[in-house]
């Protein structure tokens, strides 16, 4: 079995790995590169392989940096199937269609390239084949089994068998004690593991601390009397935030009541998918579902699907809270709110997810005093806060524990999907603590099992 790294090596986005054995070829993920013009320009490049020769794409989860180039792959001649869990297939279509609309907007306004059109998205959707957790599929000479990664709704890590060897691919491993989702499944008997390292050098706050931080920042923003902005990934972070807000409002009677807006069409479109697959819920969410409780809605929440509804938020008196995509502030409605409120000293921006290099969210997180939005300079005078533990990614301890407690500790681990410092730090700890041969590959590197 030969493995070639084609993305998410020495970086966080663009997940894509070519696996070959005999005459069979599959891709593990085929995601978009995100974060600045340099990274995003890679999306328009030709694939380094012939898409017609790929038998299938095995998708870990629906996020754009793991699935975003699949419609382009189809456009360029791919005729195989796309395998992922049923929820992943449903969510991927929503994400692809949203990306298509953004591309058309950017093309008409800024003359940026279009990777695919509506027909390509529809054809990619037709190629999707939904599977269940624990199910194995045969693709040529490969047997692929899907396990629950606990990262986002429907996310999986996979075990790929061929030639008497087993390759593990983590996709993205979820954070611990996350609402709605179940905990990450145990890693099986894999010989070599491709492991994400997004937070490979960091450790998250505890569950209790993250809830308290969220509450305290909301109260602080409310007391300042301004707008609270929360850029959130439309798939999973938004739903987790809604779940936590629902619980806070239900159990904390001292929490102030004020308008909260969900201003993300993609997150709104994703809500029915969450209700379609209650078998994915953890015990608490499942009990709420059985009791008929809608844990993604509460009295002071307003859903703004249309542009007109979104614009009306501007006229709602402060204090108010706006949850909007995109999570790294690379597009979406959060930009309009940031353009309006970043310069307000009474406003608050709460960052709750990973911010890739080159993104607006990263620049704000690192303390930029002014930024450019819609071609205009915006002075940053609002408060910038961050809650790392609300990330959908497991931290260093979670990743090491997951590998340590595998049915068989892998002989080798390749640390991918992380910036160089994070990937290298995780590799060193795996070597020191577990005695594993650990590597940090670069794009284009290959190895054979």
N, C-alpha and C positions, 0 to 999 in steps of 0.2 A: 504494500500500500504506500503510495507516494502522496505527500502533502505539500502544497505550495501556498504560501501566504500572499494574498492579493489585496489585502486591505486590513485596517485595524491592527497594524503592526507598527509599533512606535507611535501610535495615535489611537484616539478613542472611536472615531467614526469610520464608515466604509467597510464594515465587516464583510469579508468574502474570502473563502478558502477553497482551493481546488483539490479534490481527493480523487486519485486514480488507482485502479487495480485491474490488471488485464486490459480488456477492451472497455471497461466501464469508467465513466467520469461523472462525478456529482459535485455540486457546489454546496458548501455549508454557508448559508446566508448570501445575500447579494445586495448590500446596503449602500446608501448614499454617503458621500463625504460631506461633512458640515463644518462650518467655521471659517469665514473669510473667503475672499475671492480665490485665493490660491488653492485651498482645499476643494471648494465647490467646482472649480474648473476641471478637476479630475473626473467629475461625473460625466462630462461630455466626451472624454477620451474613449477610443475604441478599447474593447476588452482585449486582454492579452492572450485570449484563447478564442477558438471558434465556437460561438454559442450553439451552432447546429450540432456540435459533437457532445454537448452536455446532456446526459440522460435525465437528470432531475436536479431540482434545487431543494435542499432540506433547510427549512426555516426554523430558527430557534424561537423567534417571537416577532411581533408585528412592527416594532418601532422602525422609523424611516431609515436609521443608520444600519439596519439589518435587512430591510426588504426593499428599500426605495428604488433600486435599479432593476428590479425584476421586470416591470413593464418595458424598460429599455432593452433588456435581454430578449424579451419576446419580440420586440420591434426589430432586433438585429438577427432573428432567425431561430431562437430557441423554440423547440417543439415538445419538450418533455413536460412532466408534471411538477407541480410545486407542492411539497409535503409540509404540513404544519398541523398543529392542533386545530380543531374546528373553530374555536374562538380566534385563534391567530389568523385563520383564513378570512373570517368576517371582518376583523379589525384591519387587516392589511388592505383590503379593498377600500375602506374608509380613508386610510392614510394615503394610499396611492391617488385617490380621486382628489383629496385635498391638496396634495403636492402638485398634481396636474393643474389645478386652478391657480395656485400660486405661481407656477411657472409661466402660465399664459399671461397673468397680470404683469409679472416682471419682464416678460418678452415685449408686451405692448408698451410698457412705461419706460423700461431701461434697455430694451433690445437685447435681453439675455437669451441664451439658447433654450430650446424646448427639447427635453429628452424623450417625451412620449406624449401621445394624445389620448382622447377618450376611448378610441377603438383599441389601442394597446392595453389600456387599463382593463377594459372589458374582457379582452382575450386572456390577459394574465389571470383574471378572476376565474375564468373558465378552466384554467390549468390547475387551479388549487384543489387539493385533495385533503380533506380534513381527517385527522386520526385522533384516537383517544390516548390518554396517558397509559403507559405500559404496553401499548400496541407496537408491534414490529412490522415493518414493510420491507419487501425485497425489491431492490433496484439493481438490475443486472447482477453483478457479483457481490453487491453489498447487502447486508441486512442492517436496518437502522431502527433503533428503539428509542421512543420518546419518554422522558421523565419530567416531572414537575420541577421547574427551576424556582418558582416562587418570586419571580421578578416583576412581571406584569400579568394581567389576565391572559391565560392561555400560554404563557411562556414555558419553554422546555429546554433542557439540555439533552443531548443525544449521545447514544453509544453506537458506533459504527463498526460492524464486524466484516472482515474479509481476510482471506488467506491465513486463517488461524490466529489473527491478531485483532485487538479491540482498541479503537481510537475513541476517546471521549472528547466532546466539544461542549463547553460550558454554556455557550450563548452568554447571557448575562445572568449571574446568580443573584437572587433577591436578598433584600435586607431581612433581618430577623424581626419577628413580632409585628408583621405588617397586617393591617386590617383587610378583610375580605379574602385575601389569598392564604393558601395553605403554606406550611413551611417547605423548604427545599427538600426534595427526595434525596435519599442516600445515593452517593456515587457508587456504581457497580464495580465489576472487575475489569478495569481498563489498563492497558499496557502503557499508553501514552495519552496525555491530556492536553488539550488546548484550553487554557483557562484565562478568562477575562481578568483584568487587573486595574479596573477603573479607579477603585479606592485601595489599591494595593499597598499604599504607604500611609493610609489613614485609618483612624478608628472612630466610629460613630458614638454619639451620646447614647445613654440608655433610653429604653422605651419611656420610662416615667419622665425623664428629662426632656425628651423631644416633645411630649404632649404639653409639659409645663412651658417650654420655650414658645410653642405655637400660641398658647393662651396668653402668655405675658406680652408677646410682640403684638398680638391683636389688641390687647387692652392698651398698650403703650401707643399704638397708632391711633386708636380711638380717642385717647386722652389728648393727643396732639391736635385733634380736630380736623385732620386732613384725610386724603384718600389713601387707602392701603392697597397697593398693587401686589399681586402674586403671580408672576409668570410660572405656569405649571404645564408640564407635558400633558397633552390632551388625553393620552392613554395611560392610565394608572395613577400618576401623581394627582391629577385632578380628582379622580374618584376617591383616592385615599383622603385627600383634604376634605372633601364633602362628608365622608364618613366620620372623620374626626370632628369636624365642626358640628355635625348632627349630634354626636355624643356629648360634646362640650355644652352645646345649647340645652340638651336634655338634662344633663346632670349638674351643671354649674350654674346655679341660679343667680350668681353675682356677675356673670358675663353680660356686658352691655348688649342691648338689642339694637341693631342698626342694619341698614340694607346691605346685602351681599349679592353680588351679581356673578353668574357663570356666563362669561362672554367668550365662548369658544365653540363655534359650530361643530368642530370635529369631536370635541369632548361630549357635546350634546348628542351627536349621532352615535357615539359609542355606548351611551347609557342602555339602549335596548339590548346590546350584545351581552352586557353584564347580567341582564335579567333573563337572557335566553339560556344560560348555562349555569344554573345554581349548583350543579354537581361539582363545580370548581371552587365553591366557597369554603372558607374555613368553618369551624364549628359554630363560632359566634354569629357570623353572617348568615349561615344556613339556618340557625334558629330564628333570627330576625325575619328571614324570608318565609319560614314556615308559619311565623306569627302574623304574616301579612304586612310587615313593616317595610316601608320604602326608606332604606337607610341612605339613599343618595338624594334625599329631598328634605327640606325643613321649612318652617313658616316664613322666615325672612329672606329666603333665597329666591331670586328672580333669574329666570333663564332667558337670555337674549340671543336668539338665533339669527335674526336678520340684521343687516347693517343699520336700518332705521332704528331698531330697538337698541342696538349698541350705542348709537349716537345720543339717544335719550339719557344715557347714564350721565352724560356731561352736565345735565340740568338737575340731577338729583343732589340735594344739599349734602355737604360733608357733615359728619364722617360717614364713609362708605368703604366697602371692600370690593375689589374687582379681581376675579380669578380668570386669567386669559392665557391662551397660547400665543407664541410658542415658548417652550420651557427654557430655551437658551436665548430667547429674544432675537431670533434670526428672521422672524417674520410674524405674520398673524396680527391679531387685534391688540396684543400687549404693546406693540410699537406705538399705536395711536394714543394709548393711555400714557405711555412713558413720555412721548413727545409733549403731552399736555401737562404732566404732573412732576416729572423729574426735577424741574426747577423750583418746585414749591417746597420751602423748608418745613412745612407742616405735613408733607406727604411721607409715606413709608413704602419702600420696596422690599419685599421678603422673598429671598431666593431659596428655593426648596429642592433643587435638583442639580446635577452635575453640569458645569458650564465649560464647554470645550474651548480650547485655544482659538482666538480669533473672533469669538462671538461677542455680541454686545453685552450679554449677561456676564461673560468673563471679565470684560473691561470694567463693568460696574462693580463686580465682586472684588476686583483688585484695586478699587478706589479711584477710578477715573474722575477727574474734576469736570470734564465736559466730554460729550460724545456727539456723533453725527447721526441724526435720524431724518430720513426723507430728504437728505441732502442739506440739512440745516444744522447748525451748531446748537446744542442744548446744554446749558450749564446744569451740573448735577448738584442740587442743594438739598434734596430730600434725604432721609435716613435710609441707608442700605444695610439690611440685616440678612443673615443666612442661617438656615438650620440644616446642617449636613446630614443629620440622622434621618431626615425625611426623604433622602434619596431612595430610589428603587434598587440601588446596588448594595450588595453586602460589602462590609469593610474588610480590612486585612484579616482580622481574627475570624470572621465568618468564612472567608475563602480557605484559610489554613485549616480550620476545623473541618470543613466539608471534605477537603482532600485527605486529612488525617483519618477520618472516620469512614473512608471508602471501604467497600467489601474487600478490595485489594488495593493498597496504596500504589499509584502508578509509578513506573520506573523513571519516566521522564515527564516534565511539564514544560510547555511552551507558554510563556506569559504574553498574552495578546490583549487587544482592546484596552490599552492604557498608555498614558504618556510615558516617556522613557524613564523618568524618575520613579513613577509608581510601579511600572512593570519590573524594573531592576530591584527595587526594594522588596517586592513580593518574591522574586526569584531567589534573592539572598536568604530570606527567611525560610523558604522551602528547603533550601540546601542545608541551612544551619539547624533547623528544628526537626526536619523529617528525613534528612539525608538523601533528598531527591535530586537528580540531575535536572537543573532548571535553566531555561534559556529565554532570551528576549530576542525574537526574530525580527528581521527587517522585511519590508515589502519585497517580494521576489525570491526570498529564501525558500528552500525546499529541504525535505528530509524523507527518508524511506524507512518504513517499519519492516 
